[in-house]
């Protein structure tokens, strides 16, 4: 027996569905007058829509939708569908980006073997990428963009878009690592050392190419240092000193290693005196 969808999912999806259905319904109700010689030609109607959409987006979209409705199997219907998606994308606002992603997905479903399918998948990723927030703020758009860029690479590995997506994947991962690093350092500064260790270890395992790995290693070492787990701290401080010698944290890491040596020596002296 199929389980009903969770209420929370429906609540989240409802506004998005309402937006898409509402705007789609609005478009369906509108019509535009076209001369008979244009309405009987898929190419002429497409070119009219192509020209108009640059000056009057809404009117141009109506012409393009008429191409799809009147000539559904035409080559120009395929081009019209892609141009509609591009028109929404270039508008750039939140609701238009949602519609653009939906149109690109529909294009892929309708024309899975089209040379433009890879472009459409890449553009889906870009609808999220364009709305990403800076590290430290809500990373949901970055996570969605990353997933869609990876799908571009997986589904269309030989395409030009796959090469572009690889660079975008690195950027998304850099942002997500930076976001997690800020949270981890915040935990460290509030003495939440175990929570910080968990976050930092996640960065180390998930984003090894992160440009701020010196911070990751240093704060991992410092969390263990503050917990008096000196043997666990030493490898991380050593990593900062040897691999990132030119960075500011290398000096602090060197001081920490020297402090650990003194603490260990003092502990050894205490044992000798007691014995």
Secondary structure, DSSP 8 states (H G I E B T S, - for coil): ------HHHHHHHHHHHHHHHHHHHHHHH------HHHHT-HHHHHHHHHHHHHH-HHHHHHHHHHHHHH-TTSHHHHHHHHHHHHHHHHH-SHHHHHHHHHHHHHHHHH-TTSTTHHHHHHHHHHHHHTT---TTS--HHHHHHHHHHHHHHHH-TTSHHHHHHHHHHHHHHHHHHHHHHHHHHHHHHTT-HHHHHHHHHHHHHH-TT-TTHHHHHHHHHHHHHHTT-HHHHHHHHHHHHHH-TTSHHHHHHHHHHHHHHHHHHHHHHHHHHH-
